[in-house]
Amino acid sequence: MAQQRRRKIESECRRFQTRWGHEYFFTEVSGKCVCLICQQSVGVMKEYNVKRHYETKHQSFKSYTGVERKQKVKPLEATLSAQQQQFFRANKAQENSTLASYEVAHLIAQHGKPFTDGEFVKECLMKVATIICPEKMQDFKNISLSRNTVGRRIEDLSANLKEQVTDKVPTFDFYSIACDDSTDSTDTAQLLIFLRGVDSDFCITEELLDMKSLKSTTTGKDLFEAVSCAIESMNLPWAKLCGITTDGAPSMIGERKGMASMVCNKVRESGGEAVKMHCIIHQEALCAKAIQMDDVMTTVVKTINLIRSRALNHREFRAFLSDIDAEYGDVIYHSNVRWLSRGSVLQRFYSLRSEIDQFLKEKNLTLDQLNDPDWLADLAFLVDLTSHLNALNKSLQGKDQLISEMYALLKSFAMKLRLFERQISDRNAVHFPSLSEIISSFSDSNILGKMDKYSIVLTSLITEFNQRFQDFSAIDNDIKLFSTPLSVNVEEVQENVQLELIELQCDDSLRSRHQLLPVPEFYKSLETSRFPLIKRHAQRMMSLFGSTYICEQTFSLMMLNKSPLRASLTDNHLCDLLRISTTRLTTDLTSLLKSKAQHHCSH
C-alpha cells in the first residue's frame, strides 16, 4: 500500500474572512481562527470548520440578530483582547527586567567595576524605588544582578560584539593588525591584537581582534602562533593582511625569529604583501633618550624624592605651597616607562624652583644648583626641549589616525629641530621661552657661551631622528601617493598606477574636490572604473596602524580591571571586558533578547 502523503496546510494559503466575526463570533489571533465565545481555535482556517464549531457548541447565540448581534461581538472581542494583554504585559515585564540587567552589566564592564557591584546597584535601585515609586518595587526586584548573572551578561555582550566584527570581515578589502604584550597583576603575559579593516566604502573598522594569554614563554614563535590563531578563528584571509605594527621588542621585530617577520612570510606565501612597522611613538620616545643631560635630570629626581619620600616633608611642602598660593600644589614623581613623564616633571620643577629653594632653606637644606646660572640654563633648555617632544608625542596619540598624518607630523618636527639648531648656534633662543627667561634674569653671566653645548645636543637629536623611522621612510613614496596624489611626481610611484595618476592630476574637477573633501571621502568619490588601482592603494594606506597607541591605552584598562584586588578574574572575562570597553560598535540587545528562550528574572 502506497504511503499517504501528509497534508501541508501552510501551502493552502487560507485566510480569515472578516464576515466570520459577525456570522460565527470568530476572530483571528496570531494566524489562528479563535472563537470569541469559548476562546478555542479551529485546526484549519476554513468556513466549514468555523460554521460547524458555531452550530454545534453555541446554538444559543443564534437568537442574536442585526444590531444586537454586532453589540454582542464587541464586548467579547474586548474580553479576549484584555486576556491577551495580561499575558503580554507579564512577558514584557520579564523582557524589560532582562534588558535592564544587560544595560547595567554593560555599564559595569565599561567602567571596570567588579561583577559583585551589580548587587550593590540593585540595592541602590530598591532604595530609590521605595521612596520614588513604591508601587514598582516588584519590577525592580525582578532585575537579576547577581555576580554570576552579570558575568553571563558580559559574556553575551562580548559574544555579540565579536559576532558583529565577524560579519564585517567579508567586506574588508584590506586589513592590518597592531600587537603588543604586557603582564597583568598575576604575571601572565597578555598579547593584545587589534584589527583595522577598510571596506569598499572606505569605512574603517578598528576593534579588538583578540587577547591571547601566554602562560609560558613569549618567544617570536609563541607570539606568531597566538596571532595566527586569532586571525584564522575570525576567518580573515592572510592575503588581505597588508601591515603589522608592534613595539620594538626583539621577539616582535626580529629579522628571522620575530613575530612580525613570520607574519609577513605567511602573507607572502598566501599571495599578499605586508609591511612591518615599528610604533612611531615608541621610536620618538627612544629618540628623546639621545639627549645626554643626565646631570640635570639626576638632580631634579633626587630633590623630588627628598621632598616626597618622607611623609612629613611632603605634608609640609604642600602646606607651604598652599600658604603662598603657588602656581602648582605639588611636585610629581618621575617614571621612565611613561612617555610624557620627564617633560612633565621638569616643567613642574622649573615652575616651582623658587618655592623649592625657599622650602629647602627653611629645612636647613641647600641645593646650590638652584642658584647656579649655568645649571638653571641647562634646566631651562631641557624643559623647553622636552616640552617640544611632549607636544609631538601628544599629537601622535589617539585612535583612527592615518599613517600619512602621523608621518607628516614627524617630518615637520624634524624640520623644527633643524631650525632650532641653526637659531641656537646663532645665540637665538626665541623658541625656548624658559631658556630666554634665564638668560634675561642672569644677563651678566656667560650663559650665551653655553649655546654651543645646546647646539651639539640638538645635532645629536637630529641624527637620532634621521637614523630611526626607516620603516616609514621605506614607504615614503606610497604615503605621498596617498596623501598628495595631485602633486606627487608620477615617475616616483609604481609603474602600474602611473597612467591612472596622470589622468587624476589632469582632471580639474577632481583637483577641486580633493581640496574640499577629507582624504577618505575624496577616494570614496573616485570612480572605480577609472581609478581602481589608486583606490586600492588608498585602502591599503588607510588600513595601516602607525602606532600601538590603542594597545597601550587598553593595557591601562587591563590594569584597572585586573588589579591586585581582582587577581582571580579569568582571562576570558578579562578579554570580554576589554572588548566591551574599547569597542565603537553598539551591542545589538534586541537580537540578544530574541535569542533567549525565556526572559525569566534569574536567566
SEDREN-406159 format. One record per residue (C-alpha): x, y, z. Coordinates in nm, 2 decimals. Example, Ala and Ser with C-alpha at 12.3 -4.5 7.8 and 13.67 -1.06 7.14 Angstrom:
<x 1.23&y -0.45&z 0.78>
<x 1.37&y -0.11&z 0.71>
***
This chain:
<x 0.00&y 0.00&z 0.00>
<x 0.15&y 0.33&z -0.10>
<x 0.23&y 0.57&z 0.18>
<x -0.03&y 0.85&z 0.21>
<x 0.12&y 1.20&z 0.17>
<x 0.07&y 1.43&z 0.47>
<x -0.14&y 1.74&z 0.41>
<x 0.05&y 2.07&z 0.42>
<x -0.19&y 2.33&z 0.55>
<x 0.05&y 2.62&z 0.50>
<x 0.06&y 2.56&z 0.13>
<x -0.32&y 2.60&z 0.10>
<x -0.29&y 2.98&z 0.17>
<x -0.62&y 3.00&z 0.37>
<x -0.71&y 3.35&z 0.50>
<x -0.95&y 3.47&z 0.77>
<x -1.27&y 3.62&z 0.64>
<x -1.39&y 3.94&z 0.82>
<x -1.75&y 3.84&z 0.80>
<x -1.69&y 3.53&z 1.02>
<x -1.67&y 3.76&z 1.32>
<x -2.03&y 3.88&z 1.27>
<x -2.17&y 3.55&z 1.15>
<x -1.99&y 3.30&z 1.37>
<x -1.83&y 3.50&z 1.65>
<x -1.48&y 3.42&z 1.54>
<x -1.16&y 3.64&z 1.52>
<x -0.80&y 3.60&z 1.40>
<x -0.52&y 3.58&z 1.66>
<x -0.16&y 3.52&z 1.55>
<x -0.27&y 3.34&z 1.24>
<x -0.52&y 3.12&z 1.41>
<x -0.90&y 3.13&z 1.40>
<x -1.03&y 3.17&z 1.76>
<x -1.38&y 3.16&z 1.89>
<x -1.48&y 3.48&z 2.08>
<x -1.72&y 3.28&z 2.30>
<x -1.51&y 2.99&z 2.43>
<x -1.16&y 3.10&z 2.31>
<x -1.10&y 2.77&z 2.13>
<x -0.93&y 2.76&z 1.79>
<x -1.01&y 2.55&z 1.49>
<x -0.75&y 2.33&z 1.33>
<x -0.79&y 2.45&z 0.97>
<x -0.89&y 2.81&z 0.88>
<x -1.19&y 2.74&z 0.65>
<x -1.56&y 2.83&z 0.68>
<x -1.68&y 2.47&z 0.71>
<x -1.49&y 2.42&z 1.03>
<x -1.58&y 2.76&z 1.17>
<x -1.95&y 2.71&z 1.09>
<x -1.96&y 2.36&z 1.24>
<x -1.80&y 2.48&z 1.57>
<x -2.05&y 2.76&z 1.60>
<x -2.36&y 2.55&z 1.52>
<x -2.26&y 2.25&z 1.74>
<x -2.14&y 2.45&z 2.05>
<x -2.31&y 2.79&z 2.05>
<x -2.66&y 2.74&z 1.93>
<x -2.79&y 2.98&z 2.20>
<x -2.62&y 3.27&z 2.02>
<x -2.84&y 3.23&z 1.71>
<x -3.10&y 3.44&z 1.89>
<x -2.89&y 3.75&z 1.85>
<x -2.96&y 3.92&z 1.52>
<x -2.89&y 4.25&z 1.35>
<x -2.76&y 4.54&z 1.56>
<x -2.80&y 4.33&z 1.88>
<x -2.56&y 4.07&z 1.73>
<x -2.29&y 4.34&z 1.65>
<x -2.32&y 4.48&z 2.00>
<x -2.26&y 4.13&z 2.14>
<x -1.94&y 4.08&z 1.94>
<x -1.77&y 4.40&z 2.07>
<x -1.76&y 4.30&z 2.44>
<x -1.64&y 3.95&z 2.35>
<x -1.36&y 4.09&z 2.15>
<x -1.27&y 4.33&z 2.43>
<x -1.26&y 4.04&z 2.68>
<x -1.03&y 3.83&z 2.46>
<x -0.80&y 4.13&z 2.40>
<x -0.78&y 4.20&z 2.77>
<x -0.68&y 3.84&z 2.84>
<x -0.41&y 3.86&z 2.58>
<x -0.28&y 4.19&z 2.71>
<x -0.24&y 4.04&z 3.05>
<x -0.01&y 3.77&z 2.92>
<x 0.17&y 4.02&z 2.70>
<x 0.23&y 4.26&z 2.99>
<x 0.37&y 3.98&z 3.21>
<x 0.61&y 3.88&z 2.93>
<x 0.70&y 4.24&z 2.86>
<x 0.78&y 4.30&z 3.22>
<x 1.02&y 4.00&z 3.22>
<x 1.18&y 4.12&z 2.90>
<x 1.23&y 4.47&z 3.04>
<x 1.39&y 4.32&z 3.35>
<x 1.63&y 4.12&z 3.13>
<x 1.71&y 4.43&z 2.92>
<x 1.78&y 4.64&z 3.23>
<x 2.01&y 4.36&z 3.36>
<x 2.21&y 4.38&z 3.03>
<x 2.23&y 4.75&z 3.04>
<x 2.37&y 4.76&z 3.40>
<x 2.62&y 4.48&z 3.31>
<x 2.73&y 4.68&z 3.01>
<x 2.80&y 4.98&z 3.24>
<x 2.99&y 4.77&z 3.49>
<x 3.21&y 4.64&z 3.21>
<x 3.27&y 4.98&z 3.06>
<x 3.38&y 5.14&z 3.39>
<x 3.59&y 4.84&z 3.51>
<x 3.38&y 4.76&z 3.81>
<x 3.37&y 4.42&z 3.99>
<x 3.09&y 4.19&z 3.89>
<x 2.97&y 4.19&z 4.25>
<x 2.89&y 4.56&z 4.21>
<x 2.57&y 4.45&z 4.04>
<x 2.42&y 4.35&z 4.37>
<x 2.51&y 4.69&z 4.52>
<x 2.35&y 4.87&z 4.22>
<x 2.03&y 4.66&z 4.28>
<x 2.03&y 4.77&z 4.65>
<x 2.05&y 5.13&z 4.54>
<x 1.77&y 5.08&z 4.29>
<x 1.55&y 4.92&z 4.56>
<x 1.61&y 5.21&z 4.79>
<x 1.52&y 5.46&z 4.52>
<x 1.21&y 5.27&z 4.43>
<x 1.10&y 5.26&z 4.79>
<x 1.10&y 5.64&z 4.80>
<x 1.01&y 5.74&z 4.45>
<x 0.78&y 5.47&z 4.32>
<x 0.69&y 5.20&z 4.58>
<x 0.43&y 5.05&z 4.35>
<x 0.71&y 4.95&z 4.12>
<x 0.91&y 4.76&z 4.38>
<x 0.85&y 4.42&z 4.23>
<x 0.97&y 4.53&z 3.89>
<x 1.30&y 4.65&z 4.04>
<x 1.32&y 4.33&z 4.24>
<x 1.29&y 4.12&z 3.93>
<x 1.61&y 4.27&z 3.78>
<x 1.87&y 4.00&z 3.83>
<x 2.22&y 4.15&z 3.90>
<x 2.40&y 3.88&z 4.10>
<x 2.77&y 3.82&z 4.03>
<x 2.71&y 3.51&z 3.82>
<x 2.43&y 3.68&z 3.62>
<x 2.65&y 3.99&z 3.55>
<x 2.93&y 3.76&z 3.44>
<x 2.69&y 3.58&z 3.19>
<x 2.56&y 3.91&z 3.06>
<x 2.91&y 4.04&z 2.99>
<x 2.99&y 3.71&z 2.81>
<x 2.68&y 3.76&z 2.59>
<x 2.76&y 4.13&z 2.52>
<x 3.12&y 4.04&z 2.42>
<x 3.00&y 3.75&z 2.20>
<x 2.75&y 3.98&z 2.02>
<x 3.03&y 4.24&z 1.95>
<x 3.26&y 3.96&z 1.83>
<x 2.99&y 3.83&z 1.60>
<x 2.94&y 4.18&z 1.45>
<x 3.31&y 4.20&z 1.38>
<x 3.30&y 3.86&z 1.22>
<x 3.01&y 3.97&z 1.00>
<x 3.22&y 4.27&z 0.88>
<x 3.52&y 4.06&z 0.79>
<x 3.40&y 3.95&z 0.44>
<x 3.35&y 4.32&z 0.35>
<x 3.72&y 4.41&z 0.42>
<x 3.94&y 4.47&z 0.11>
<x 4.24&y 4.52&z 0.33>
<x 4.32&y 4.50&z 0.70>
<x 4.62&y 4.54&z 0.93>
<x 4.69&y 4.45&z 1.29>
<x 4.86&y 4.61&z 1.59>
<x 5.02&y 4.39&z 1.85>
<x 5.17&y 4.44&z 2.19>
<x 5.21&y 4.24&z 2.50>
<x 5.23&y 4.32&z 2.87>
<x 5.20&y 4.13&z 3.20>
<x 4.89&y 4.16&z 3.43>
<x 4.88&y 4.16&z 3.81>
<x 4.93&y 3.78&z 3.81>
<x 5.24&y 3.80&z 3.58>
<x 5.05&y 3.64&z 3.30>
<x 5.17&y 3.77&z 2.96>
<x 4.87&y 3.92&z 2.77>
<x 4.90&y 3.97&z 2.40>
<x 4.66&y 4.23&z 2.26>
<x 4.58&y 4.21&z 1.89>
<x 4.38&y 4.50&z 1.73>
<x 4.23&y 4.49&z 1.39>
<x 4.18&y 4.78&z 1.14>
<x 3.98&y 4.69&z 0.83>
<x 3.88&y 4.90&z 0.53>
<x 3.58&y 4.81&z 0.31>
<x 3.49&y 4.93&z -0.04>
<x 3.31&y 5.24&z 0.10>
<x 3.64&y 5.34&z 0.28>
<x 3.47&y 5.28&z 0.62>
<x 3.73&y 5.19&z 0.89>
<x 3.66&y 4.93&z 1.15>
<x 3.90&y 4.94&z 1.44>
<x 3.83&y 4.67&z 1.70>
<x 3.99&y 4.43&z 1.94>
<x 4.06&y 4.11&z 1.74>
<x 4.15&y 3.90&z 2.04>
<x 4.35&y 3.89&z 2.36>
<x 4.58&y 3.58&z 2.40>
<x 4.72&y 3.48&z 2.74>
<x 5.07&y 3.33&z 2.73>
<x 5.13&y 3.12&z 3.03>
<x 5.49&y 3.01&z 2.94>
<x 5.75&y 3.17&z 2.71>
<x 5.69&y 3.47&z 2.49>
<x 5.92&y 3.40&z 2.20>
<x 5.86&y 3.51&z 1.85>
<x 5.72&y 3.17&z 1.77>
<x 5.48&y 3.18&z 2.06>
<x 5.35&y 3.52&z 1.96>
<x 5.32&y 3.42&z 1.59>
<x 5.11&y 3.11&z 1.69>
<x 4.88&y 3.33&z 1.90>
<x 4.84&y 3.58&z 1.62>
<x 4.77&y 3.31&z 1.37>
<x 4.51&y 3.15&z 1.59>
<x 4.33&y 3.49&z 1.63>
<x 4.34&y 3.56&z 1.25>
<x 4.22&y 3.22&z 1.14>
<x 3.95&y 3.20&z 1.41>
<x 3.79&y 3.51&z 1.26>
<x 3.83&y 3.37&z 0.90>
<x 4.05&y 3.67&z 0.80>
<x 4.23&y 3.60&z 0.47>
<x 4.60&y 3.62&z 0.51>
<x 4.64&y 3.76&z 0.16>
<x 4.44&y 4.07&z 0.26>
<x 4.67&y 4.15&z 0.56>
<x 4.89&y 4.45&z 0.45>
<x 5.06&y 4.56&z 0.77>
<x 5.16&y 4.47&z 1.12>
<x 5.26&y 4.73&z 1.38>
<x 5.44&y 4.63&z 1.70>
<x 5.67&y 4.77&z 1.97>
<x 6.05&y 4.74&z 1.93>
<x 6.10&y 4.41&z 2.13>
<x 6.33&y 4.16&z 1.96>
<x 6.06&y 3.89&z 1.98>
<x 5.84&y 4.12&z 1.78>
<x 6.06&y 4.27&z 1.51>
<x 6.35&y 4.02&z 1.49>
<x 6.46&y 3.97&z 1.13>
<x 6.44&y 3.59&z 1.13>
<x 6.26&y 3.48&z 1.45>
<x 6.05&y 3.79&z 1.52>
<x 5.67&y 3.75&z 1.52>
<x 5.62&y 4.04&z 1.26>
<x 5.87&y 3.88&z 1.02>
<x 5.69&y 3.54&z 1.05>
<x 5.36&y 3.71&z 0.98>
<x 5.50&y 3.88&z 0.67>
<x 5.63&y 3.55&z 0.54>
<x 5.29&y 3.39&z 0.59>
<x 5.13&y 3.67&z 0.40>
<x 5.38&y 3.63&z 0.12>
<x 5.31&y 3.26&z 0.10>
<x 4.94&y 3.34&z 0.06>
<x 5.00&y 3.57&z -0.23>
<x 4.99&y 3.90&z -0.05>
<x 5.24&y 4.16&z 0.07>
<x 5.26&y 4.31&z 0.42>
<x 5.49&y 4.57&z 0.58>
<x 5.61&y 4.55&z 0.93>
<x 5.61&y 4.88&z 1.13>
<x 5.78&y 4.98&z 1.45>
<x 5.54&y 5.20&z 1.66>
<x 5.61&y 5.56&z 1.57>
<x 5.55&y 5.68&z 1.92>
<x 5.79&y 5.42&z 2.07>
<x 6.06&y 5.54&z 1.82>
<x 6.00&y 5.90&z 1.91>
<x 6.04&y 5.82&z 2.28>
<x 6.37&y 5.63&z 2.20>
<x 6.50&y 5.94&z 2.01>
<x 6.43&y 6.15&z 2.32>
<x 6.68&y 5.93&z 2.52>
<x 6.96&y 6.07&z 2.30>
<x 6.95&y 6.39&z 2.50>
<x 7.26&y 6.35&z 2.72>
<x 7.19&y 6.58&z 3.01>
<x 7.17&y 6.33&z 3.29>
<x 7.33&y 6.57&z 3.55>
<x 7.02&y 6.79&z 3.54>
<x 6.77&y 6.50&z 3.55>
<x 6.96&y 6.33&z 3.83>
<x 6.95&y 6.65&z 4.05>
<x 6.58&y 6.71&z 3.98>
<x 6.48&y 6.35&z 4.06>
<x 6.69&y 6.34&z 4.38>
<x 6.53&y 6.67&z 4.50>
<x 6.18&y 6.55&z 4.43>
<x 6.24&y 6.22&z 4.61>
<x 6.38&y 6.41&z 4.91>
<x 6.05&y 6.60&z 4.93>
<x 5.81&y 6.33&z 4.86>
<x 5.97&y 6.02&z 5.00>
<x 5.92&y 6.14&z 5.36>
<x 5.56&y 6.19&z 5.47>
<x 5.64&y 6.49&z 5.70>
<x 5.84&y 6.67&z 5.43>
<x 5.57&y 6.61&z 5.18>
<x 5.29&y 6.74&z 5.41>
<x 5.49&y 7.05&z 5.50>
<x 5.59&y 7.12&z 5.14>
<x 5.22&y 7.11&z 5.02>
<x 5.12&y 7.33&z 5.31>
<x 5.39&y 7.57&z 5.22>
<x 5.28&y 7.59&z 4.86>
<x 4.92&y 7.64&z 4.97>
<x 5.02&y 7.93&z 5.21>
<x 5.20&y 8.12&z 4.94>
<x 4.94&y 8.05&z 4.67>
<x 5.19&y 7.88&z 4.44>
<x 5.10&y 7.80&z 4.08>
<x 5.11&y 7.43&z 4.15>
<x 5.02&y 7.24&z 4.46>
<x 5.29&y 6.97&z 4.45>
<x 5.59&y 6.82&z 4.26>
<x 5.54&y 6.49&z 4.07>
<x 5.73&y 6.17&z 4.06>
<x 5.93&y 6.07&z 3.75>
<x 5.86&y 5.74&z 3.58>
<x 6.08&y 5.61&z 3.30>
<x 5.81&y 5.40&z 3.14>
<x 5.57&y 5.69&z 3.09>
<x 5.61&y 5.87&z 2.76>
<x 5.54&y 6.22&z 2.89>
<x 5.68&y 6.18&z 3.24>
<x 6.02&y 6.35&z 3.20>
<x 5.89&y 6.66&z 3.04>
<x 5.61&y 6.70&z 3.29>
<x 5.84&y 6.65&z 3.59>
<x 6.09&y 6.91&z 3.46>
<x 5.82&y 7.16&z 3.38>
<x 5.67&y 7.14&z 3.73>
<x 6.01&y 7.15&z 3.89>
<x 6.11&y 7.46&z 3.69>
<x 5.79&y 7.64&z 3.77>
<x 5.84&y 7.57&z 4.14>
<x 6.22&y 7.62&z 4.15>
<x 6.20&y 7.94&z 4.38>
<x 5.95&y 7.77&z 4.61>
<x 6.16&y 7.46&z 4.63>
<x 6.47&y 7.66&z 4.71>
<x 6.29&y 7.86&z 4.99>
<x 6.15&y 7.54&z 5.14>
<x 6.48&y 7.36&z 5.14>
<x 6.65&y 7.66&z 5.32>
<x 6.38&y 7.65&z 5.59>
<x 6.46&y 7.29&z 5.64>
<x 6.83&y 7.38&z 5.67>
<x 6.90&y 7.20&z 5.34>
<x 7.07&y 7.36&z 5.04>
<x 7.06&y 7.29&z 4.67>
<x 7.34&y 7.50&z 4.53>
<x 7.23&y 7.43&z 4.17>
<x 6.91&y 7.64&z 4.22>
<x 7.14&y 7.95&z 4.24>
<x 7.38&y 7.85&z 3.97>
<x 7.30&y 8.03&z 3.64>
<x 7.47&y 7.76&z 3.43>
<x 7.27&y 7.48&z 3.59>
<x 6.95&y 7.67&z 3.56>
<x 7.02&y 7.74&z 3.20>
<x 7.07&y 7.37&z 3.14>
<x 6.74&y 7.30&z 3.33>
<x 6.55&y 7.56&z 3.12>
<x 6.69&y 7.43&z 2.79>
<x 6.59&y 7.07&z 2.89>
<x 6.24&y 7.19&z 3.00>
<x 6.18&y 7.36&z 2.66>
<x 6.32&y 7.07&z 2.45>
<x 6.12&y 6.81&z 2.64>
<x 5.81&y 7.03&z 2.60>
<x 5.85&y 7.03&z 2.22>
<x 5.90&y 6.65&z 2.23>
<x 5.59&y 6.60&z 2.45>
<x 5.39&y 6.82&z 2.21>
<x 5.49&y 6.59&z 1.93>
<x 5.41&y 6.28&z 2.14>
<x 5.06&y 6.40&z 2.22>
<x 4.99&y 6.48&z 1.86>
<x 5.08&y 6.13&z 1.76>
<x 4.85&y 5.98&z 2.02>
<x 4.48&y 5.89&z 1.95>
<x 4.27&y 5.64&z 1.76>
<x 4.19&y 5.64&z 1.39>
<x 4.50&y 5.84&z 1.29>
<x 4.61&y 5.79&z 0.93>
<x 4.97&y 5.69&z 0.88>
<x 5.01&y 5.98&z 0.64>
<x 4.91&y 6.23&z 0.91>
<x 5.15&y 6.08&z 1.17>
<x 5.44&y 6.08&z 0.92>
<x 5.37&y 6.44&z 0.83>
<x 5.39&y 6.54&z 1.20>
<x 5.72&y 6.35&z 1.23>
<x 5.88&y 6.52&z 0.92>
<x 5.76&y 6.87&z 1.04>
<x 5.92&y 6.81&z 1.38>
<x 6.25&y 6.71&z 1.21>
<x 6.24&y 7.04&z 1.02>
<x 6.18&y 7.22&z 1.35>
<x 6.48&y 7.06&z 1.51>
<x 6.70&y 7.18&z 1.22>
<x 6.56&y 7.53&z 1.27>
<x 6.62&y 7.51&z 1.65>
<x 6.98&y 7.40&z 1.58>
<x 7.05&y 7.69&z 1.35>
<x 6.90&y 7.95&z 1.58>
<x 7.07&y 7.82&z 1.89>
<x 7.40&y 7.83&z 1.70>
<x 7.33&y 8.20&z 1.63>
<x 7.25&y 8.26&z 2.00>
<x 6.88&y 8.29&z 1.93>
<x 6.65&y 8.12&z 2.19>
<x 6.32&y 8.25&z 2.06>
<x 6.15&y 7.91&z 2.06>
<x 6.29&y 7.83&z 2.40>
<x 6.09&y 8.05&z 2.64>
<x 6.23&y 7.91&z 2.97>
<x 6.59&y 7.95&z 2.84>
<x 6.52&y 8.30&z 2.73>
<x 6.38&y 8.38&z 3.08>
<x 6.70&y 8.25&z 3.25>
<x 6.92&y 8.45&z 3.00>
<x 6.73&y 8.77&z 3.08>
<x 6.74&y 8.70&z 3.46>
<x 7.12&y 8.65&z 3.46>
<x 7.23&y 8.89&z 3.19>
<x 7.57&y 8.94&z 3.35>
<x 7.66&y 8.58&z 3.33>
<x 7.81&y 8.39&z 3.04>
<x 7.50&y 8.17&z 2.96>
<x 7.52&y 8.26&z 2.59>
<x 7.85&y 8.08&z 2.58>
<x 7.67&y 7.75&z 2.66>
<x 7.47&y 7.78&z 2.33>
<x 7.74&y 7.56&z 2.16>
<x 7.67&y 7.28&z 2.41>
<x 7.29&y 7.31&z 2.33>
<x 7.36&y 7.31&z 1.96>
<x 7.55&y 6.98&z 2.00>
<x 7.25&y 6.83&z 2.19>
<x 7.02&y 6.93&z 1.91>
<x 7.25&y 6.79&z 1.64>
<x 7.27&y 6.45&z 1.82>
<x 6.88&y 6.46&z 1.84>
<x 6.86&y 6.53&z 1.47>
<x 7.10&y 6.25&z 1.39>
<x 6.88&y 6.01&z 1.60>
<x 6.57&y 6.12&z 1.42>
<x 6.74&y 6.06&z 1.08>
<x 6.86&y 5.71&z 1.17>
<x 6.52&y 5.59&z 1.31>
<x 6.19&y 5.56&z 1.13>
<x 6.34&y 5.36&z 0.85>
<x 6.02&y 5.16&z 0.81>
<x 5.83&y 5.48&z 0.74>
<x 6.09&y 5.61&z 0.51>
<x 6.08&y 5.28&z 0.31>
<x 5.71&y 5.36&z 0.21>
<x 5.76&y 5.73&z 0.18>
<x 5.65&y 5.73&z -0.19>
<x 5.34&y 5.52&z -0.11>
<x 5.25&y 5.77&z 0.16>
<x 5.30&y 6.07&z -0.07>
<x 5.08&y 5.90&z -0.34>
<x 4.81&y 5.86&z -0.08>
<x 4.82&y 6.20&z 0.09>
<x 4.92&y 6.42&z -0.20>
<x 4.82&y 6.24&z -0.52>
<x 4.78&y 6.57&z -0.72>
<x 5.14&y 6.69&z -0.65>
<x 5.34&y 6.37&z -0.63>
<x 5.59&y 6.31&z -0.91>
<x 5.45&y 6.05&z -1.14>
<x 5.79&y 5.89&z -1.20>
<x 5.84&y 5.82&z -0.83>
<x 5.53&y 5.60&z -0.79>
<x 5.48&y 5.24&z -0.90>
<x 5.45&y 5.19&z -1.28>
<x 5.12&y 5.02&z -1.26>
<x 4.94&y 5.33&z -1.12>
<x 5.12&y 5.59&z -1.33>
<x 4.86&y 5.62&z -1.60>
<x 4.58&y 5.65&z -1.36>
<x 4.77&y 5.91&z -1.16>
<x 4.83&y 6.12&z -1.48>
<x 4.45&y 6.11&z -1.55>
<x 4.38&y 6.21&z -1.19>
<x 4.62&y 6.50&z -1.19>
<x 4.48&y 6.64&z -1.52>
<x 4.12&y 6.64&z -1.41>
<x 4.04&y 6.99&z -1.28>
<x 3.71&y 6.88&z -1.11>
<x 3.89&y 6.62&z -0.91>
<x 4.16&y 6.87&z -0.81>
<x 3.90&y 7.10&z -0.66>
<x 3.72&y 6.80&z -0.50>
<x 4.05&y 6.70&z -0.33>
<x 4.07&y 7.04&z -0.17>
<x 3.72&y 7.03&z -0.04>
<x 3.68&y 6.68&z 0.09>
<x 3.86&y 6.48&z 0.36>
<x 4.10&y 6.22&z 0.23>
<x 3.88&y 5.92&z 0.28>
<x 3.58&y 6.09&z 0.13>
<x 3.78&y 6.20&z -0.17>
<x 3.89&y 5.85&z -0.25>
<x 3.54&y 5.72&z -0.19>
<x 3.41&y 5.97&z -0.45>
<x 3.65&y 5.84&z -0.73>
<x 3.50&y 5.62&z -1.00>
<x 3.62&y 5.26&z -0.95>
<x 3.62&y 5.20&z -1.33>
<x 3.86&y 5.49&z -1.38>
<x 4.09&y 5.46&z -1.08>
<x 4.08&y 5.10&z -0.95>
<x 4.45&y 5.08&z -0.85>
<x 4.47&y 5.42&z -0.69>
<x 4.16&y 5.34&z -0.48>
<x 4.31&y 5.00&z -0.37>
<x 4.63&y 5.18&z -0.28>
<x 4.43&y 5.43&z -0.07>
<x 4.26&y 5.14&z 0.11>
<x 4.59&y 4.98&z 0.19>
<x 4.73&y 5.31&z 0.34>
<x 4.42&y 5.37&z 0.54>
<x 4.43&y 5.03&z 0.70>
<x 4.78&y 5.07&z 0.83>
<x 4.84&y 5.13&z 1.20>
<x 5.11&y 5.40&z 1.26>
<x 5.15&y 5.32&z 1.63>
<x 5.04&y 5.07&z 1.90>
<x 4.88&y 5.35&z 2.10>
<x 4.55&y 5.16&z 2.11>
<x 4.73&y 4.87&z 2.27>
<x 4.90&y 5.09&z 2.53>
<x 4.56&y 5.25&z 2.61>
<x 4.40&y 4.91&z 2.65>
<x 4.68&y 4.79&z 2.89>
<x 4.57&y 5.08&z 3.12>
<x 4.22&y 4.94&z 3.11>
<x 4.36&y 4.59&z 3.17>
<x 4.54&y 4.70&z 3.49>
<x 4.22&y 4.88&z 3.60>
<x 4.01&y 4.56&z 3.56>
<x 4.26&y 4.30&z 3.68>
<x 4.40&y 4.49&z 3.97>
<x 4.56&y 4.31&z 4.27>
<x 4.22&y 4.31&z 4.44>
<x 4.07&y 4.13&z 4.14>
<x 4.35&y 3.89&z 4.06>
<x 4.11&y 3.60&z 4.03>
<x 3.95&y 3.75&z 3.72>
<x 3.97&y 3.48&z 3.44>
<x 4.15&y 3.55&z 3.11>
<x 3.82&y 3.50&z 2.92>
<x 3.63&y 3.75&z 3.13>
<x 3.92&y 4.00&z 3.10>
<x 3.91&y 3.97&z 2.72>
<x 3.53&y 4.02&z 2.73>
<x 3.57&y 4.33&z 2.95>
<x 3.84&y 4.48&z 2.72>
<x 3.63&y 4.41&z 2.41>
<x 3.33&y 4.60&z 2.56>
<x 3.55&y 4.88&z 2.69>
<x 3.73&y 4.95&z 2.36>
<x 3.46&y 4.89&z 2.10>
<x 3.29&y 5.15&z 1.89>
<x 3.01&y 4.92&z 1.79>
<x 2.67&y 4.92&z 1.95>
<x 2.56&y 4.60&z 2.12>
<x 2.25&y 4.46&z 1.95>
<x 2.04&y 4.40&z 2.26>
<x 1.73&y 4.33&z 2.05>
<x 1.89&y 4.02&z 1.89>
<x 2.03&y 3.92&z 2.23>
<x 1.68&y 3.92&z 2.39>
<x 1.53&y 3.73&z 2.09>
<x 1.80&y 3.46&z 2.13>
<x 1.68&y 3.39&z 2.49>
<x 1.43&y 3.11&z 2.51>
<x 1.27&y 3.29&z 2.81>
<x 1.30&y 3.62&z 2.99>
<x 1.29&y 3.49&z 3.34>
<x 1.44&y 3.72&z 3.60>
<x 1.70&y 3.47&z 3.70>
<x 1.82&y 3.40&z 3.34>
***
